[in-house]
Amino acid sequence: MSLLHFSRGLSSLRARSPSLTALNDVRSLRPTIYCPRRSFHAALALEGIRSQVLKDVGEGITEVQIIQWYVEEGARVEEWKPLCQYQSDKAVDDITSRYEGIVKKLHFQADDTVPTGRALCDIEVNDAQYPEDHPPTEANAENSPPARVTFDSQPVSQLSIPLPDTPAPPAPNSAPKSRHATLATPAVRGLLKQFKVNIEDVNGTGRDGRVLKEDIHRFIAARDAPRTAPTPSPLPSTLPSTLPQTETAVNLTPIQTQMFKSMTRSLTIPHLGFGDELSINSITTLRKKIASDKNDPQKITFLSFVVKAVSLALNDYPILNAKLDTTNADKPQLIVRPRHNIGIAMDTPQGLIVPNIKDVGSLSILNIAREISRLSALGQEGKLTPADLSGGTITVSNIGNIGGTYVSPVIVTNELAILGVGRARMIAVFDEAGQVSKEEVVNFSWSADHRVIDGATMARMANKVKELIEAPERMLVSLR
């Protein structure tokens, strides 16, 4: 066949309809047109869709809440790079990508709750790179690679017919996205959602451009300020008897959502309360001596002594360090835990969190003070890990740092007791000779699970802690 005939055959093919029915016409040309096999061969694209599934994160957590996505559909993600940030009832953490590829679909949005075992997103990957994984399911079949057709026994991709060039719609005028947008804490994001504020419109004054609560309040005040001063009007002689009430629905922040779930479960626990007043004169004197040491001054908080005293008392009353297993309601069991992982309730910008100090029984009071300082710093920065927040056996809540003498603490799930420490204060007391002296005291408020802890056991435990606090030298006898 001459080149002239081949050229005419191709011209006839281009003149036909660009639909796939052109393949049938091409087949009719095969007896008369010489077509080199390689000119119609398209290399196979080894592409497939893999679903990133939310795995079990442990500690009995069955669902998490998405705080924010670090990627968007169409973006490329590297293996082990963060995909999203989530909030559970234990911690705030990131989920990293198991695959390298293109994000095809996000199955959930920010603030959505995701049960374990569900797919978070679909990622288009190289099949050869992940041969051990299963192919995509019917749920994400719409994201599968394009179908293949064959031509002369060779696999060929569907014909790609160029369409006439059409001008793209003009992009809306918008401010460039702040590179610090993802640095906002969940509490700040809750305010943004509450007042319908775009974080990109707010100038952050925090470290590294972080948007703070104060920045949002200033932005709202400037946004809602009247543009022209209203004309002053005389005040009415009397106020109206009733004023209209304006109500606004506000979604809970991720921390509040998890606290709501945790405390709802705690309502099923019958609480036993016990309170007492303790003298802390001896500990205060001891702390001052340690802090005034010119050779090796140490800052040891009062809470460090409390945590150690609770641990030493648990050696005599280990039932308060156990947890109640009600899997079989007819035969509940106590799970004994030998290590004392004492939780410390902390007030942070994100909300109330309870990290715990691991194995307090093996730590000195100085080690405990350093661990409290470390956990507090991480909590303020929002960098506590799930390991810091999981595995607690009993909790101490030092509400006295904020204020308040008495408190009725609520037991944390999977624990049997909690101690609330009130504010220290000076009072006048009479000694045995009838002389008046001043004494620094603090109130301890205990709550225990009354299903297994009786009042006598709780009172004995509280009295043991009181003895150690009022005479800290007793701790020296039991220290290891």
Order of alpha helices (4+ residues) and beta strands (2+ residues): alpha-alpha-beta-beta-beta-beta-beta-beta-beta-beta-beta-beta-alpha-alpha-alpha-beta-alpha-alpha-beta-beta-beta-beta-beta-alpha-alpha-beta-beta-beta-beta-alpha-alpha
